[in-house]
Amino acid sequence: MSRKKVDLLLENMTIEACAAEGKALTHWNGVVVFVPFAVPGDVVDIRVFKKSKNYYEGVVARIVKPSPDRQEPFCSHFGVCGGCKWQPLPYHLQLEAKRQQVQDQLVRLGHLDVPEIRPTLPSDNIQYYRNKLEFTFSSKRWILQDEDPESIAPEDRVGLGFHVGKFFDKVLDIKKCYLQKDPSNAIRLFIKEYSVSHGLDFYDIRLNEGFIRNMFVRTTDTGDLMVIVCFFYEHKPVREGLLDAVAEAFPEITSLYYVINSKLNDSIGDQECILYKGEPVIRETMEGLTFRIGPKSFYQTNTSQALKLYTVARDFAELTCDEIVYDLYTGTGTIAQFVSSKAKKVIGIEYVPEAIEDAKKNAEFNGITNCEFFAGDMKDVLSPAFIEKHGQPDVIILDPPRAGIHPNVAKVIMDASPKRMVYVSCNPASQARDLAIFSEKYTITAVQPVDMFPHTQHVENVCALILKEE
């Protein structure tokens, strides 16, 4: 749909509701207007900058009268940083907005027949809840509105933090982030200060040049700590100087890795992660199970909520210790192992070979003998021949990426016709599309949203399905 740029001021508009993508909405002359950083009940002036046939997009130019529900954002970077957009929205309203988002996607847009959607399960922690963060180095950081670009010293033009909104090449220098517990902030600030004081070149994403590129911090509830520093090219003396300084300043670091990444993107999934000091993995525990987490391992980023999410999935599966369970998109096998004590056998399939190796090691470490794991593209691995070899599934649990499942995978699942399915999704829109396919043979019996990411619009959703009687 074509969009036109406009410059239109709408005055004294009352925000009506939360909308998709973390925005809020109101109506003007019968047309919906989307704006970020607003709270239902706010009376605002809106500067519209884009319009299409069915909606307008704008920004809040002035808050005329704040909503009674509006609360003060706790982070000084709010409004510029691309994350935590719902800080002004009280947490109980965030939870209801996420339940409504699931309702809209499954019922209003997906036209699915579902039971009453349960209240969103709240997060135990609404700050410092993430166990993994990635920060980006930039040779040209985002300049704030109250700064004079001409008076900024060269060493103050660099930044280490998060990308700004929709600008792929703009990085906001972060002073303090409320997403990850200590010593995450201290490590980031130390690395930035060291890099500036030692004249290290920060990466320029547009020119694809510079020495130090990005970094990751991973924490666990067991107290383990992993740091990964990524460089654009190898410069051994300088690299070792930085890594040695980090290791000395933070002896609590369990695993210190580095990566040399000369690609055009920051992903390290296809790169070699080289252990510089410490242990090759960090460990997390859940309900008596221990999971080894390597530099590329996937693990739910909200640890305490992961336990709730997996408990819901296991409860929805209604296992009696006599079922063959297929755990599709198993990652490092966390769900597979979590449900294994109540299943006869669990088959886990995952695209990433390193994740499957982690799953096998985790199962061995945990003394689990009824789980088997296989690596490969789901649409290629999950075939009638595979099912014939490894057993007809009684229950299928699937937790696909945001895009959902491939049509070929859906066909194989439908042909296999397990008695029950549990569909875990981080994207209710693609989940609704896939559930529409399954609805031909399955009835949705329960829907449970889970809040994994407080102060954001993102929601995890779990659906239970049962095979219809013929």
C-alpha positions as CSV (number, residue, x, y, z in Angstrom):
1,M,0.0,0.0,0.0
2,S,1.4,3.4,-1.0
3,R,2.1,6.0,1.7
4,K,2.3,9.7,1.3
5,K,4.4,12.1,3.4
6,V,2.3,14.8,5.0
7,D,2.6,17.5,7.6
8,L,-0.6,17.7,9.5
9,L,-1.2,18.8,13.1
10,L,-4.2,17.1,14.9
11,E,-5.0,19.0,18.2
12,N,-6.6,17.7,21.4
13,M,-6.8,14.1,20.3
14,T,-7.7,11.5,23.0
15,I,-5.7,8.3,22.8
16,E,-8.2,5.4,22.8
17,A,-6.2,2.1,23.0
18,C,-2.9,0.3,22.7
19,A,-2.2,-1.0,19.2
20,A,0.3,-3.3,17.5
21,E,4.0,-2.8,17.4
22,G,4.0,-0.9,20.7
23,K,2.0,2.0,19.4
24,A,-1.3,3.5,20.5
25,L,-4.2,4.7,18.4
26,T,-7.0,7.2,18.1
27,H,-9.3,8.2,15.2
28,W,-9.6,11.4,13.2
29,N,-12.5,11.8,10.7
30,G,-13.1,8.1,10.9
31,V,-9.5,7.1,10.1
32,V,-7.3,5.4,12.6
33,V,-4.1,7.3,13.7
34,F,-1.2,5.4,15.1
35,V,1.4,7.1,17.4
36,P,4.2,5.7,19.6
37,F,4.9,6.5,23.3
38,A,1.3,7.3,24.1
39,V,-1.0,6.0,26.8
40,P,-4.8,5.4,26.6
41,G,-6.5,8.5,28.1
42,D,-3.7,10.9,27.0
43,V,-5.0,14.1,25.3
44,V,-2.3,15.0,22.8
45,D,-1.5,17.0,19.7
46,I,-0.3,14.7,17.0
47,R,2.0,15.6,14.2
48,V,1.0,13.3,11.3
49,F,3.8,12.6,8.9
50,K,2.4,9.7,6.8
51,K,-1.0,8.7,5.5
52,S,-2.4,5.8,3.5
53,K,-5.9,5.0,2.5
54,N,-6.8,3.3,5.8
55,Y,-4.6,4.9,8.4
56,Y,-2.3,7.8,9.4
57,E,1.0,7.6,11.3
58,G,2.3,10.4,13.5
59,V,4.1,11.4,16.7
60,V,3.0,13.1,19.8
61,A,3.9,16.8,19.4
62,R,2.6,17.8,22.8
63,I,0.8,16.1,25.7
64,V,-2.1,18.5,26.5
65,K,-3.4,16.4,29.4
66,P,-1.7,13.2,30.6
67,S,-3.8,10.1,31.1
68,P,-4.6,9.3,34.8
69,D,-2.8,6.0,34.1
70,R,0.4,7.5,32.7
71,Q,3.5,6.9,34.8
72,E,6.9,8.4,34.6
73,P,9.4,6.4,32.5
74,F,12.2,5.0,34.7
75,C,14.9,5.0,32.0
76,S,16.7,8.2,30.9
77,H,16.9,6.8,27.4
78,F,13.2,6.4,27.0
79,G,11.8,7.9,23.7
80,V,15.1,7.6,21.8
81,C,16.1,4.0,22.5
82,G,14.1,1.6,20.5
83,G,13.2,-0.7,23.4
84,C,10.9,-0.6,26.4
85,K,8.3,1.6,24.7
86,W,5.6,0.8,27.2
87,Q,7.3,2.3,30.3
88,P,4.6,5.0,30.7
89,L,1.9,2.2,30.8
90,P,1.3,0.6,34.2
91,Y,2.2,-3.0,34.2
92,H,-1.3,-4.4,34.7
93,L,-2.4,-2.5,31.6
94,Q,0.6,-3.9,29.6
95,L,-0.6,-7.4,30.5
96,E,-4.1,-6.7,29.4
97,A,-2.9,-5.1,26.2
98,K,-0.9,-8.3,25.4
99,R,-3.9,-10.4,26.0
100,Q,-5.9,-8.2,23.7
101,Q,-3.2,-8.4,21.1
102,V,-3.5,-12.2,21.1
103,Q,-7.3,-11.9,21.0
104,D,-7.1,-9.6,18.0
105,Q,-4.7,-11.8,16.0
106,L,-6.5,-15.1,16.7
107,V,-10.1,-14.0,16.7
108,R,-10.6,-10.7,15.0
109,L,-8.0,-11.1,12.2
110,G,-7.5,-14.9,12.2
111,H,-11.3,-15.8,12.6
112,L,-10.4,-18.7,14.8
113,D,-12.8,-20.4,17.2
114,V,-11.0,-20.2,20.6
115,P,-12.0,-20.5,24.2
116,E,-11.7,-17.5,26.5
117,I,-8.1,-16.3,26.4
118,R,-6.6,-16.4,29.8
119,P,-5.0,-13.4,31.5
120,T,-1.4,-12.9,30.5
121,L,1.0,-14.5,33.0
122,P,3.1,-11.7,34.5
123,S,6.8,-11.6,34.7
124,D,8.3,-11.9,38.2
125,N,10.8,-9.2,37.4
126,I,9.8,-6.2,35.2
127,Q,13.4,-4.8,35.3
128,Y,16.7,-6.6,35.0
129,Y,14.9,-9.6,33.6
130,R,17.0,-10.4,30.5
131,N,19.9,-12.9,30.6
132,K,21.4,-11.8,27.2
133,L,22.1,-8.4,25.7
134,E,23.9,-7.3,22.6
135,F,25.5,-3.9,22.3
136,T,26.8,-2.2,19.1
137,F,29.9,0.0,18.7
138,S,29.4,3.1,16.5
139,S,31.9,5.6,15.2
140,K,29.1,8.1,14.8
141,R,26.6,7.8,17.7
142,W,23.2,9.3,17.7
143,I,23.3,13.0,18.6
144,L,20.6,14.0,21.1
145,Q,18.3,17.0,20.5
146,D,19.8,19.1,23.3
147,E,23.4,18.6,22.0
148,D,25.3,21.0,19.8
149,P,27.0,18.8,17.1
150,E,29.6,21.4,16.5
151,S,30.8,21.4,20.1
152,I,31.1,17.6,20.5
153,A,34.7,16.4,20.9
154,P,35.8,13.6,18.5
155,E,36.2,11.1,21.4
156,D,32.6,11.9,22.5
157,R,31.2,11.1,19.0
158,V,31.5,7.4,19.4
159,G,28.9,5.2,21.1
160,L,28.2,1.8,22.5
161,G,24.6,0.8,22.9
162,F,21.5,0.0,21.0
163,H,20.2,0.9,17.6
164,V,17.8,3.8,17.4
165,G,14.2,3.0,16.3
166,K,14.2,2.2,12.6
167,F,17.7,3.6,11.8
168,F,19.9,0.6,11.1
169,D,23.1,2.8,11.1
170,K,22.3,4.9,14.2
171,V,23.4,3.7,17.7
172,L,22.4,5.4,21.0
173,D,25.1,5.5,23.5
174,I,23.7,3.8,26.6
175,K,24.6,5.1,30.1
176,K,22.5,2.7,32.1
177,C,20.2,-0.1,30.9
178,Y,17.5,-1.6,33.1
179,L,17.2,-4.9,31.2
180,Q,20.1,-6.9,32.6
181,K,21.4,-7.3,36.1
182,D,24.9,-6.3,37.3
183,P,27.7,-6.3,36.2
184,S,26.3,-5.9,32.6
185,N,26.3,-2.1,32.7
186,A,29.7,-1.9,34.4
187,I,31.3,-4.2,31.8
188,R,29.8,-2.2,28.9
189,L,31.0,1.1,30.3
190,F,34.5,-0.3,31.1
191,I,34.9,-1.6,27.5
192,K,33.8,1.7,26.0
193,E,36.1,3.7,28.3
194,Y,39.1,1.4,27.6
195,S,38.4,1.5,23.8
196,V,38.2,5.3,23.8
197,S,41.3,5.9,26.0
198,H,43.4,3.4,23.9
199,G,42.3,4.9,20.6
200,L,40.4,1.8,19.3
201,D,38.5,2.5,16.1
202,F,34.7,2.0,16.6
203,Y,32.9,0.3,13.7
204,D,31.2,2.3,11.0
205,I,28.3,0.3,9.6
206,R,27.8,2.4,6.5
207,L,31.5,2.4,5.5
208,N,32.0,-1.2,6.8
209,E,35.2,-0.3,8.6
210,G,36.6,0.0,12.1
211,F,38.1,-2.4,14.6
212,I,35.7,-3.1,17.5
213,R,32.2,-4.0,16.4
214,N,29.8,-5.4,18.9
215,M,29.6,-7.3,22.2
216,F,27.3,-9.7,24.1
217,V,26.8,-10.2,27.8
218,R,25.1,-13.4,29.0
219,T,24.2,-14.0,32.7
220,T,22.6,-16.9,34.5
221,D,20.7,-17.2,37.8
222,T,23.5,-19.6,38.9
223,G,25.9,-16.7,38.9
224,D,27.8,-17.6,35.6
225,L,28.7,-14.8,33.3
226,M,29.8,-14.9,29.6
227,V,31.2,-12.0,27.6
228,I,31.7,-12.1,23.8
229,V,33.6,-9.2,22.1
230,C,33.4,-9.0,18.3
231,F,36.1,-7.4,16.1
232,F,35.9,-6.6,12.4
233,Y,39.5,-7.7,11.8
234,E,42.3,-9.3,13.7
235,H,44.9,-7.2,15.5
236,K,46.3,-9.5,18.1
237,P,48.2,-7.1,20.4
238,V,45.3,-4.7,20.6
239,R,42.7,-7.4,20.9
240,E,44.6,-9.2,23.7
241,G,45.1,-5.9,25.5
242,L,41.4,-5.2,25.6
243,L,40.5,-8.8,26.6
244,D,43.1,-9.0,29.3
245,A,41.9,-5.7,30.7
246,V,38.3,-7.0,30.8
247,A,39.4,-10.3,32.5
248,E,41.4,-8.4,35.1
249,A,38.7,-5.9,35.9
250,F,35.9,-8.5,36.1
251,P,37.3,-11.7,37.5
252,E,33.7,-13.0,37.9
253,I,33.5,-13.6,34.2
254,T,33.1,-17.3,33.7
255,S,33.6,-17.4,29.9
256,L,35.4,-14.8,27.8
257,Y,35.1,-15.2,24.0
258,Y,36.1,-13.2,21.0
259,V,34.9,-13.3,17.3
260,I,36.5,-11.9,14.2
261,N,33.6,-11.0,12.0
262,S,34.3,-9.3,8.6
263,K,30.8,-9.9,7.2
264,L,28.3,-7.1,6.4
265,N,26.0,-8.2,9.4
266,D,26.6,-8.6,13.1
267,S,25.2,-12.1,13.4
268,I,27.7,-14.6,14.9
269,G,25.7,-17.7,14.2
270,D,28.0,-18.5,11.2
271,Q,31.2,-17.3,12.9
272,E,33.8,-19.0,15.0
273,C,33.6,-18.1,18.6
274,I,37.1,-18.4,20.1
275,L,37.4,-19.0,23.9
276,Y,40.0,-16.6,25.3
277,K,39.7,-17.3,29.0
278,G,37.5,-19.4,31.3
279,E,35.0,-22.1,30.7
280,P,33.5,-23.0,27.3
281,V,30.0,-22.8,28.6
282,I,27.9,-21.2,31.3
283,R,25.1,-23.1,33.1
284,E,21.5,-22.4,34.0
285,T,19.3,-24.6,36.1
286,M,15.5,-25.2,35.8
287,E,13.5,-27.6,37.9
288,G,16.5,-29.8,38.7
289,L,17.8,-29.8,35.2
290,T,21.1,-28.1,34.1
291,F,21.5,-26.5,30.7
292,R,24.9,-25.7,29.2
293,I,24.9,-22.5,27.3
294,G,27.5,-21.8,24.7
295,P,28.2,-18.5,22.8
296,K,25.7,-19.5,20.1
297,S,23.2,-21.3,22.2
298,F,19.6,-20.3,22.2
299,Y,18.0,-20.0,25.6
300,Q,14.9,-18.0,26.5
301,T,16.1,-14.6,27.6
302,N,13.8,-14.3,30.6
303,T,14.9,-17.2,32.8
304,S,12.1,-17.1,35.4
305,Q,9.4,-16.7,32.8
306,A,10.9,-19.6,30.7
307,L,10.0,-21.9,33.6
308,K,6.4,-20.6,33.5
309,L,6.2,-20.9,29.7
310,Y,7.5,-24.5,29.7
311,T,5.2,-25.4,32.6
312,V,2.2,-24.2,30.6
313,A,3.4,-26.2,27.5
314,R,3.9,-29.3,29.6
315,D,0.5,-28.9,31.3
316,F,-1.2,-28.4,27.9
317,A,0.5,-31.6,26.5
318,E,-1.4,-33.7,29.2
319,L,1.4,-36.3,29.2
320,T,0.9,-39.6,31.0
321,C,4.4,-41.1,30.6
322,D,3.2,-43.3,27.7
323,E,3.5,-40.8,24.8
324,I,5.9,-40.3,22.0
325,V,6.5,-36.5,21.9
326,Y,8.0,-34.6,19.0
327,D,9.5,-31.3,20.0
328,L,9.9,-29.3,16.8
329,Y,12.3,-26.3,16.7
330,T,13.8,-27.7,19.9
331,G,16.8,-25.3,20.1
332,T,19.1,-26.7,22.8
333,G,16.4,-29.1,23.9
334,T,15.1,-27.3,26.9
335,I,11.4,-28.1,26.3
336,A,12.2,-31.7,25.3
337,Q,14.1,-32.3,28.5
338,F,11.6,-30.4,30.6
339,V,8.8,-32.8,29.5
340,S,10.9,-35.9,29.2
341,S,10.1,-37.2,32.7
342,K,6.4,-37.4,31.7
343,A,6.9,-38.9,28.2
344,K,7.8,-42.4,26.9
345,K,10.2,-40.8,24.3
346,V,10.9,-37.3,23.0
347,I,12.2,-36.5,19.5
348,G,13.8,-33.1,19.1
349,I,14.5,-31.4,15.8
350,E,16.4,-28.2,15.2
351,Y,18.0,-26.4,12.3
352,V,21.2,-25.3,14.1
353,P,23.7,-28.1,14.4
354,E,25.5,-26.5,17.4
355,A,22.2,-26.3,19.3
356,I,21.6,-30.0,18.7
357,E,25.1,-30.8,20.0
358,D,24.3,-28.7,23.1
359,A,21.0,-30.6,23.5
360,K,22.7,-33.9,23.4
361,K,25.3,-32.9,25.9
362,N,22.7,-31.4,28.2
363,A,20.6,-34.6,28.1
364,E,23.6,-36.7,28.9
365,F,24.6,-34.4,31.7
366,N,21.1,-34.5,33.1
367,G,21.0,-38.3,32.9
368,I,18.1,-38.2,30.4
369,T,18.0,-41.3,28.2
370,N,14.6,-41.0,26.4
371,C,15.4,-38.0,24.3
372,E,16.8,-38.1,20.7
373,F,17.9,-35.0,18.8
374,F,18.3,-34.4,15.1
375,A,19.7,-31.4,13.2
376,G,18.5,-30.1,9.8
377,D,15.9,-27.9,8.1
378,M,12.5,-28.9,9.6
379,K,10.8,-29.2,6.2
380,D,13.5,-31.7,5.1
381,V,13.9,-33.7,8.3
382,L,10.3,-34.1,9.3
383,S,9.0,-36.4,6.7
384,P,6.8,-39.5,6.6
385,A,9.9,-41.7,6.4
386,F,11.3,-40.0,9.5
387,I,8.1,-40.6,11.4
388,E,7.9,-44.2,10.2
389,K,11.4,-44.7,11.5
390,H,11.2,-42.9,14.9
391,G,7.6,-43.5,15.8
392,Q,4.2,-42.0,15.3
393,P,3.9,-38.9,17.6
394,D,1.1,-38.8,20.1
395,V,1.9,-35.2,21.0
396,I,3.7,-32.5,19.0
397,I,5.1,-29.4,20.7
398,L,6.3,-26.7,18.3
399,D,8.0,-23.5,19.1
400,P,9.0,-22.0,15.7
401,P,10.8,-18.8,14.9
402,R,8.7,-15.6,14.3
403,A,7.9,-16.5,10.7
404,G,6.0,-19.6,11.9
405,I,6.1,-23.0,10.1
406,H,6.7,-24.0,6.5
407,P,3.6,-25.2,4.7
408,N,5.4,-28.6,4.1
409,V,5.8,-29.0,7.8
410,A,2.2,-28.2,8.4
411,K,1.2,-30.9,5.9
412,V,3.4,-33.6,7.5
413,I,2.0,-32.7,10.9
414,M,-1.6,-32.9,9.6
415,D,-0.9,-36.3,8.0
416,A,0.7,-37.6,11.2
417,S,-2.4,-36.5,13.1
418,P,-1.1,-36.5,16.7
419,K,-3.8,-36.7,19.3
420,R,-2.6,-33.4,20.9
421,M,-0.5,-30.4,19.9
422,V,1.0,-27.5,21.8
423,Y,1.9,-24.5,19.8
424,V,4.3,-22.0,21.4
425,S,4.8,-18.7,19.5
426,C,6.5,-15.4,19.9
427,N,4.4,-14.0,17.1
428,P,0.6,-14.4,17.4
429,A,0.1,-13.2,13.8
430,S,2.0,-16.1,12.2
431,Q,0.6,-18.4,14.9
432,A,-2.9,-17.5,13.8
433,R,-2.1,-18.2,10.2
434,D,-0.7,-21.7,11.1
435,L,-3.6,-22.5,13.5
436,A,-6.0,-21.7,10.7
437,I,-4.4,-24.6,8.8
438,F,-4.6,-27.0,11.8
439,S,-8.2,-26.0,12.5
440,E,-9.4,-28.3,9.8
441,K,-8.6,-31.3,12.0
442,Y,-8.0,-29.7,15.4
443,T,-9.9,-27.8,18.1
444,I,-8.1,-25.1,20.1
445,T,-8.9,-25.9,23.8
446,A,-6.8,-23.4,25.7
447,V,-4.9,-20.1,25.0
448,Q,-2.3,-18.7,27.5
449,P,-0.3,-15.5,26.8
450,V,3.0,-15.2,28.8
451,D,4.8,-12.0,29.2
452,M,8.5,-12.6,28.5
453,F,9.4,-9.0,27.8
454,P,7.9,-6.4,30.1
455,H,7.6,-2.8,28.9
456,T,7.5,-4.0,25.3
457,Q,4.6,-5.0,23.0
458,H,6.1,-8.5,22.5
459,V,4.1,-11.5,23.9
460,E,4.6,-15.2,23.9
461,N,1.5,-17.3,23.4
462,V,0.7,-21.0,24.0
463,C,-2.2,-22.8,22.4
464,A,-3.4,-26.3,23.2
465,L,-5.0,-28.3,20.4
466,I,-6.8,-31.6,20.4
467,L,-7.6,-33.8,17.4
468,K,-11.3,-33.7,16.4
469,E,-13.3,-36.9,16.6
470,E,-14.2,-38.2,13.2
